[in-house]
Amino acid sequence: MVKKVAIIGAGPSGILLAHYLLRRDDKYQINIYERRSDPRIISFSKSRTFPISLNERGMSALRQIEGLEAAVKAVSVEMTGTLFHQKNGKSRLTPRKIPLVTLDRTNLVIVLLKELSQKYDESRLKIYFDCQCTSVDFTAKTVTFQSITENQGFTVDYDLLIGTDGANSAVREGFLGTENFECEQKYYPTDYKSIFLDNSQNSSLNLKSDNIHTWRLADGTLMVALHQADGTMSGAINFPREKNQIAGLSSTQDVLQFFQENFPEIGQMMTEEEAQAFLNRPIAKILTVRCNHYHQGDSVVIMGDAAHAVSSSIGQGCNAALEDAKVFDHILNEYADNLTESLKQFTIQRQPDGYALVELGDYAFPTSTGLFIEFILREYIAKTLHRMLPNLFPPSLIDIIFETTVSYSEILNLYQGWISKVKKSNEKLLNI
């Protein structure tokens, strides 16, 4: 019997999961509902978007579906290292053995959507945009939506409901009325604003296109910028919520002066138009989420940010979300599409990683300058020891996160001492 699946949220994990489910013969009929418009037709606002980096974890999940890896790489830029810029004009390169695949999140969604629509027709797949989920009824197995374009509500039924609808998930909201569900939501102590630069504005700058470029100020403000496939650069500036310098910028000249003084390479490329746009962009907050289970009975499951939203500090949000789809597919294989057992196993196998992911995102990188210097030294020593004696010493923290598919819970166990040290330091520094 064909199972009717409702996927709420057409982000990377939701669309990739549709790819996985639809290749399982004719077991599933997929309906995807997304509150935003079709990105293939209507351009999204740039106010909160920023580039994402896909490492081996995310690329491995894409690689399981024929054609996806090549299609994604065609609109991406490969990063072979991270270049740390200093105020004195010097820089330090941290190379990568396995390049990161970087692209704008919207472009990733468009590629996944195009590939999905080309492979499957409406007899098995239907995608509804501009439909906001307003409520769920787990007992009746129904979901209610509000059509944004038609300004009217409608209700659909399902055999399997999958919430891939982000950190503010409406599907997860339905879990709150169920027994023994616990969910911790909190804002990461740093906020961000996105930045978009036309690299051709200053061709004399030599910001290599295959490097992620970063700058760091003494107060913990971090600027990250990288090249896009269209020749432009984009990124984000992350800054402490309290006592931040961004809040005091009140004019275009203030913005230009701030970047020219603190991030001169960025300041040289920033136009007055971008400075004004930067000034007008709202400050974006990062919500982290940890849940004690990801499923309800045999018919509801949450994945991606809905289950384990994480800060952008270690670049794992999208990678973890894509990996969720891969893990769920493996579980369906192992339990012959028995949803009762498969959903239970998804929580058992994935929840510890989700918890560890948020912990790593919060505390892998220290806020204090002193501890950040120690972090750099630790990374250097760990890389050296692992290169000399790989069987005795694990990869460095950053290498094991970015260049392997080792589980997040195992990584946390390996580096629990460092994570605890950073946690104490950050809490003291930020008065948490």
LUMDRENMI-740476 format. One record per residue (C-alpha): y, x, z; residue in one letter. Coordinates in steps of 0.25 Angstrom, whole numbers, plus 5000, padded with zeros to 4 digits. Example, Ala and Ser with C-alpha at 12.3 -4.5 7.8 and 13.67 -1.06 7.14 Angstrom:
<recs>
<<4982, 5049, 5031>, A>
<<4996, 5055, 5029>, S>
</recs>
This chain:
<recs>
<<5000, 5000, 5000>, M>
<<5014, 5005, 4996>, V>
<<5023, 5008, 5008>, K>
<<5037, 5004, 5007>, K>
<<5046, 5015, 5012>, V>
<<5061, 5014, 5015>, A>
<<5068, 5028, 5016>, I>
<<5082, 5027, 5023>, I>
<<5091, 5038, 5018>, G>
<<5091, 5045, 5005>, A>
<<5093, 5059, 5010>, G>
<<5085, 5071, 5006>, P>
<<5073, 5068, 5016>, S>
<<5073, 5053, 5012>, G>
<<5072, 5056, 4997>, I>
<<5062, 5067, 4999>, L>
<<5053, 5058, 5007>, L>
<<5054, 5048, 4996>, A>
<<5049, 5059, 4986>, H>
<<5037, 5062, 4996>, Y>
<<5033, 5047, 4998>, L>
<<5034, 5043, 4983>, L>
<<5025, 5054, 4979>, R>
<<5014, 5048, 4988>, R>
<<5008, 5040, 4977>, D>
<<5012, 5025, 4978>, D>
<<5012, 5024, 4994>, K>
<<5027, 5022, 4996>, Y>
<<5038, 5014, 4990>, Q>
<<5051, 5021, 4993>, I>
<<5064, 5014, 4996>, N>
<<5076, 5023, 5000>, I>
<<5089, 5018, 5006>, Y>
<<5101, 5027, 5007>, E>
<<5115, 5023, 5013>, R>
<<5123, 5032, 5004>, R>
<<5125, 5030, 4989>, S>
<<5116, 5037, 4978>, D>
<<5120, 5051, 4978>, P>
<<5116, 5052, 4963>, R>
<<5127, 5042, 4960>, I>
<<5138, 5043, 4971>, I>
<<5143, 5056, 4976>, S>
<<5142, 5058, 4992>, F>
<<5154, 5061, 5000>, S>
<<5154, 5076, 5003>, K>
<<5160, 5074, 5017>, S>
<<5147, 5077, 5025>, R>
<<5138, 5084, 5015>, T>
<<5134, 5099, 5015>, F>
<<5124, 5107, 5008>, P>
<<5110, 5108, 5013>, I>
<<5100, 5119, 5013>, S>
<<5086, 5117, 5010>, L>
<<5076, 5127, 5015>, N>
<<5061, 5129, 5013>, E>
<<5059, 5117, 5023>, R>
<<5067, 5107, 5014>, G>
<<5063, 5113, 5000>, M>
<<5048, 5113, 5004>, S>
<<5050, 5098, 5006>, A>
<<5056, 5096, 4993>, L>
<<5046, 5105, 4986>, R>
<<5035, 5095, 4989>, Q>
<<5041, 5085, 4979>, I>
<<5040, 5090, 4964>, E>
<<5053, 5094, 4958>, G>
<<5062, 5092, 4971>, L>
<<5063, 5107, 4974>, E>
<<5068, 5111, 4960>, A>
<<5077, 5099, 4959>, A>
<<5084, 5102, 4972>, V>
<<5085, 5117, 4969>, K>
<<5092, 5113, 4956>, A>
<<5104, 5108, 4963>, V>
<<5104, 5118, 4975>, S>
<<5108, 5133, 4978>, V>
<<5099, 5142, 4984>, E>
<<5104, 5150, 4996>, M>
<<5098, 5164, 4999>, T>
<<5106, 5167, 5011>, G>
<<5117, 5163, 5021>, T>
<<5130, 5171, 5021>, L>
<<5137, 5172, 5034>, F>
<<5152, 5174, 5032>, H>
<<5161, 5181, 5042>, Q>
<<5176, 5181, 5044>, K>
<<5177, 5195, 5041>, N>
<<5172, 5193, 5027>, G>
<<5158, 5199, 5030>, K>
<<5146, 5191, 5028>, S>
<<5131, 5191, 5032>, R>
<<5120, 5186, 5023>, L>
<<5107, 5180, 5029>, T>
<<5097, 5179, 5017>, P>
<<5086, 5169, 5015>, R>
<<5072, 5172, 5010>, K>
<<5071, 5157, 5005>, I>
<<5084, 5152, 4999>, P>
<<5090, 5139, 5004>, L>
<<5092, 5128, 4994>, V>
<<5106, 5122, 4996>, T>
<<5112, 5109, 4990>, L>
<<5120, 5097, 4994>, D>
<<5113, 5087, 5001>, R>
<<5117, 5076, 4991>, T>
<<5112, 5084, 4980>, N>
<<5098, 5085, 4987>, L>
<<5098, 5070, 4988>, V>
<<5101, 5068, 4974>, I>
<<5090, 5078, 4969>, V>
<<5080, 5071, 4978>, L>
<<5084, 5057, 4973>, L>
<<5084, 5061, 4958>, K>
<<5070, 5067, 4959>, E>
<<5065, 5055, 4967>, L>
<<5071, 5044, 4957>, S>
<<5065, 5052, 4945>, Q>
<<5051, 5052, 4951>, K>
<<5050, 5037, 4956>, Y>
<<5055, 5024, 4951>, D>
<<5059, 5012, 4958>, E>
<<5045, 5007, 4959>, S>
<<5043, 5017, 4971>, R>
<<5057, 5021, 4975>, L>
<<5070, 5014, 4977>, K>
<<5083, 5020, 4983>, I>
<<5094, 5012, 4988>, Y>
<<5107, 5018, 4991>, F>
<<5119, 5013, 4998>, D>
<<5110, 5006, 5008>, C>
<<5112, 5009, 5023>, Q>
<<5101, 5006, 5033>, C>
<<5107, 4997, 5044>, T>
<<5094, 4994, 5052>, S>
<<5079, 4996, 5053>, V>
<<5068, 4987, 5059>, D>
<<5056, 4995, 5062>, F>
<<5048, 4982, 5066>, T>
<<5051, 4974, 5053>, A>
<<5051, 4987, 5045>, K>
<<5064, 4984, 5038>, T>
<<5077, 4991, 5035>, V>
<<5091, 4985, 5033>, T>
<<5101, 4991, 5024>, F>
<<5116, 4988, 5021>, Q>
<<5119, 4990, 5006>, S>
<<5132, 4997, 5005>, I>
<<5135, 4994, 4991>, T>
<<5131, 4979, 4992>, E>
<<5135, 4977, 5007>, N>
<<5123, 4970, 5011>, Q>
<<5111, 4972, 5019>, G>
<<5096, 4971, 5016>, F>
<<5083, 4974, 5022>, T>
<<5070, 4981, 5017>, V>
<<5056, 4983, 5023>, D>
<<5048, 4995, 5023>, Y>
<<5034, 5001, 5027>, D>
<<5040, 5015, 5030>, L>
<<5055, 5017, 5034>, L>
<<5060, 5032, 5033>, I>
<<5073, 5035, 5039>, G>
<<5079, 5047, 5032>, T>
<<5093, 5042, 5034>, D>
<<5100, 5054, 5042>, G>
<<5105, 5057, 5056>, A>
<<5110, 5043, 5058>, N>
<<5097, 5036, 5053>, S>
<<5097, 5021, 5053>, A>
<<5082, 5022, 5053>, V>
<<5082, 5031, 5066>, R>
<<5091, 5021, 5072>, E>
<<5080, 5011, 5071>, G>
<<5071, 5021, 5080>, F>
<<5081, 5019, 5092>, L>
<<5075, 5005, 5095>, G>
<<5061, 5010, 5095>, T>
<<5053, 5015, 5107>, E>
<<5053, 5030, 5112>, N>
<<5063, 5035, 5101>, F>
<<5072, 5046, 5105>, E>
<<5083, 5051, 5096>, C>
<<5094, 5062, 5099>, E>
<<5106, 5062, 5091>, Q>
<<5118, 5072, 5093>, K>
<<5129, 5078, 5085>, Y>
<<5128, 5093, 5082>, Y>
<<5139, 5100, 5089>, P>
<<5145, 5105, 5075>, T>
<<5151, 5096, 5064>, D>
<<5154, 5100, 5050>, Y>
<<5162, 5097, 5038>, K>
<<5157, 5100, 5023>, S>
<<5164, 5109, 5014>, I>
<<5164, 5109, 4998>, F>
<<5170, 5121, 4990>, L>
<<5171, 5123, 4976>, D>
<<5167, 5138, 4975>, N>
<<5174, 5140, 4962>, S>
<<5187, 5139, 4969>, Q>
<<5186, 5154, 4973>, N>
<<5177, 5162, 4964>, S>
<<5180, 5175, 4971>, S>
<<5172, 5171, 4983>, L>
<<5158, 5177, 4983>, N>
<<5150, 5166, 4991>, L>
<<5136, 5168, 4986>, K>
<<5130, 5155, 4981>, S>
<<5116, 5158, 4986>, D>
<<5121, 5160, 5001>, N>
<<5125, 5150, 5012>, I>
<<5139, 5154, 5017>, H>
<<5142, 5153, 5032>, T>
<<5154, 5156, 5041>, W>
<<5154, 5154, 5056>, R>
<<5166, 5154, 5065>, L>
<<5166, 5158, 5080>, A>
<<5167, 5143, 5085>, D>
<<5154, 5140, 5077>, G>
<<5160, 5134, 5065>, T>
<<5151, 5137, 5053>, L>
<<5154, 5136, 5038>, M>
<<5143, 5135, 5028>, V>
<<5145, 5134, 5013>, A>
<<5136, 5136, 5001>, L>
<<5136, 5135, 4986>, H>
<<5131, 5122, 4979>, Q>
<<5124, 5121, 4966>, A>
<<5137, 5116, 4959>, D>
<<5145, 5129, 4963>, G>
<<5152, 5123, 4974>, T>
<<5151, 5127, 4989>, M>
<<5149, 5117, 5001>, S>
<<5146, 5118, 5015>, G>
<<5150, 5114, 5029>, A>
<<5158, 5119, 5041>, I>
<<5151, 5116, 5054>, N>
<<5160, 5117, 5067>, F>
<<5159, 5113, 5082>, P>
<<5163, 5099, 5085>, R>
<<5171, 5103, 5096>, E>
<<5183, 5113, 5094>, K>
<<5181, 5114, 5080>, N>
<<5191, 5120, 5070>, Q>
<<5189, 5109, 5059>, I>
<<5195, 5098, 5067>, A>
<<5208, 5105, 5067>, G>
<<5210, 5106, 5052>, L>
<<5220, 5095, 5048>, S>
<<5225, 5099, 5034>, S>
<<5220, 5105, 5021>, T>
<<5227, 5118, 5025>, Q>
<<5220, 5119, 5038>, D>
<<5206, 5118, 5032>, V>
<<5209, 5128, 5021>, L>
<<5215, 5138, 5032>, Q>
<<5203, 5135, 5041>, F>
<<5193, 5139, 5030>, F>
<<5201, 5151, 5025>, Q>
<<5202, 5157, 5039>, E>
<<5188, 5154, 5044>, N>
<<5180, 5153, 5031>, F>
<<5188, 5161, 5021>, P>
<<5177, 5160, 5010>, E>
<<5177, 5145, 5011>, I>
<<5192, 5144, 5013>, G>
<<5194, 5151, 4999>, Q>
<<5186, 5141, 4992>, M>
<<5191, 5129, 4999>, M>
<<5201, 5121, 4991>, T>
<<5212, 5112, 4997>, E>
<<5204, 5100, 4992>, E>
<<5192, 5104, 4999>, E>
<<5200, 5107, 5012>, A>
<<5206, 5093, 5011>, Q>
<<5192, 5087, 5009>, A>
<<5187, 5095, 5021>, F>
<<5198, 5090, 5030>, L>
<<5195, 5076, 5026>, N>
<<5180, 5077, 5028>, R>
<<5175, 5071, 5041>, P>
<<5168, 5081, 5051>, I>
<<5153, 5078, 5051>, A>
<<5144, 5078, 5063>, K>
<<5130, 5082, 5063>, I>
<<5120, 5073, 5070>, L>
<<5107, 5078, 5075>, T>
<<5095, 5069, 5078>, V>
<<5082, 5071, 5085>, R>
<<5071, 5060, 5087>, C>
<<5058, 5060, 5095>, N>
<<5051, 5053, 5083>, H>
<<5053, 5050, 5069>, Y>
<<5045, 5037, 5066>, H>
<<5042, 5023, 5070>, Q>
<<5028, 5018, 5069>, G>
<<5022, 5018, 5055>, D>
<<5035, 5014, 5047>, S>
<<5047, 5022, 5051>, V>
<<5051, 5037, 5050>, V>
<<5064, 5045, 5051>, I>
<<5066, 5059, 5044>, M>
<<5077, 5069, 5041>, G>
<<5090, 5068, 5049>, D>
<<5086, 5054, 5054>, A>
<<5075, 5061, 5062>, A>
<<5081, 5075, 5065>, H>
<<5095, 5077, 5060>, A>
<<5099, 5091, 5062>, V>
<<5112, 5099, 5062>, S>
<<5115, 5107, 5049>, S>
<<5115, 5120, 5056>, S>
<<5101, 5125, 5051>, I>
<<5101, 5117, 5038>, G>
<<5088, 5109, 5041>, Q>
<<5092, 5095, 5040>, G>
<<5088, 5092, 5026>, C>
<<5077, 5102, 5026>, N>
<<5071, 5095, 5038>, A>
<<5073, 5081, 5032>, A>
<<5066, 5086, 5019>, L>
<<5055, 5092, 5027>, E>
<<5053, 5078, 5034>, D>
<<5049, 5072, 5021>, A>
<<5039, 5083, 5018>, K>
<<5033, 5082, 5032>, V>
<<5031, 5067, 5031>, F>
<<5024, 5068, 5017>, D>
<<5014, 5078, 5023>, H>
<<5012, 5068, 5035>, I>
<<5009, 5057, 5025>, L>
<<4999, 5066, 5018>, N>
<<4992, 5069, 5031>, E>
<<4991, 5055, 5036>, Y>
<<4989, 5048, 5022>, A>
<<5002, 5040, 5022>, D>
<<4998, 5034, 5036>, N>
<<5012, 5030, 5040>, L>
<<5008, 5027, 5055>, T>
<<5003, 5041, 5056>, E>
<<5013, 5048, 5047>, S>
<<5025, 5044, 5054>, L>
<<5020, 5047, 5067>, K>
<<5016, 5061, 5062>, Q>
<<5030, 5063, 5056>, F>
<<5036, 5062, 5070>, T>
<<5025, 5071, 5076>, I>
<<5027, 5082, 5066>, Q>
<<5042, 5081, 5063>, R>
<<5049, 5077, 5076>, Q>
<<5047, 5090, 5083>, P>
<<5053, 5097, 5070>, D>
<<5065, 5087, 5070>, G>
<<5068, 5090, 5085>, Y>
<<5067, 5105, 5082>, A>
<<5076, 5104, 5070>, L>
<<5088, 5098, 5077>, V>
<<5086, 5109, 5088>, E>
<<5086, 5120, 5078>, L>
<<5098, 5114, 5071>, G>
<<5106, 5113, 5084>, D>
<<5103, 5127, 5089>, Y>
<<5098, 5136, 5079>, A>
<<5112, 5141, 5077>, F>
<<5121, 5145, 5089>, P>
<<5136, 5141, 5090>, T>
<<5141, 5153, 5098>, S>
<<5145, 5165, 5090>, T>
<<5137, 5175, 5100>, G>
<<5124, 5167, 5098>, L>
<<5126, 5166, 5083>, F>
<<5126, 5181, 5082>, I>
<<5113, 5182, 5091>, E>
<<5108, 5172, 5081>, F>
<<5111, 5181, 5069>, I>
<<5104, 5192, 5076>, L>
<<5092, 5184, 5080>, R>
<<5090, 5180, 5065>, E>
<<5091, 5194, 5060>, Y>
<<5081, 5199, 5070>, I>
<<5071, 5187, 5068>, A>
<<5072, 5190, 5053>, K>
<<5069, 5204, 5054>, T>
<<5057, 5202, 5064>, L>
<<5051, 5191, 5055>, H>
<<5052, 5200, 5043>, R>
<<5046, 5212, 5050>, M>
<<5035, 5204, 5058>, L>
<<5034, 5190, 5052>, P>
<<5021, 5186, 5059>, N>
<<5028, 5190, 5073>, L>
<<5042, 5185, 5071>, F>
<<5046, 5171, 5065>, P>
<<5057, 5170, 5055>, P>
<<5072, 5169, 5060>, S>
<<5076, 5155, 5065>, L>
<<5084, 5153, 5052>, I>
<<5074, 5158, 5043>, D>
<<5063, 5150, 5049>, I>
<<5072, 5137, 5048>, I>
<<5076, 5140, 5034>, F>
<<5065, 5147, 5027>, E>
<<5052, 5141, 5033>, T>
<<5046, 5127, 5035>, T>
<<5042, 5130, 5050>, V>
<<5044, 5118, 5058>, S>
<<5057, 5116, 5065>, Y>
<<5050, 5114, 5079>, S>
<<5043, 5128, 5077>, E>
<<5056, 5134, 5073>, I>
<<5062, 5129, 5086>, L>
<<5050, 5134, 5094>, N>
<<5052, 5148, 5088>, L>
<<5067, 5148, 5091>, Y>
<<5068, 5140, 5104>, Q>
<<5074, 5151, 5112>, G>
<<5085, 5153, 5102>, W>
<<5088, 5138, 5100>, I>
<<5089, 5136, 5115>, S>
<<5099, 5148, 5116>, K>
<<5108, 5142, 5106>, V>
<<5107, 5128, 5112>, K>
<<5112, 5133, 5125>, K>
<<5123, 5141, 5118>, S>
<<5127, 5130, 5109>, N>
<<5128, 5120, 5121>, E>
<<5136, 5129, 5129>, K>
<<5146, 5132, 5118>, L>
<<5147, 5118, 5113>, L>
<<5147, 5112, 5127>, N>
<<5136, 5103, 5124>, I>
</recs>
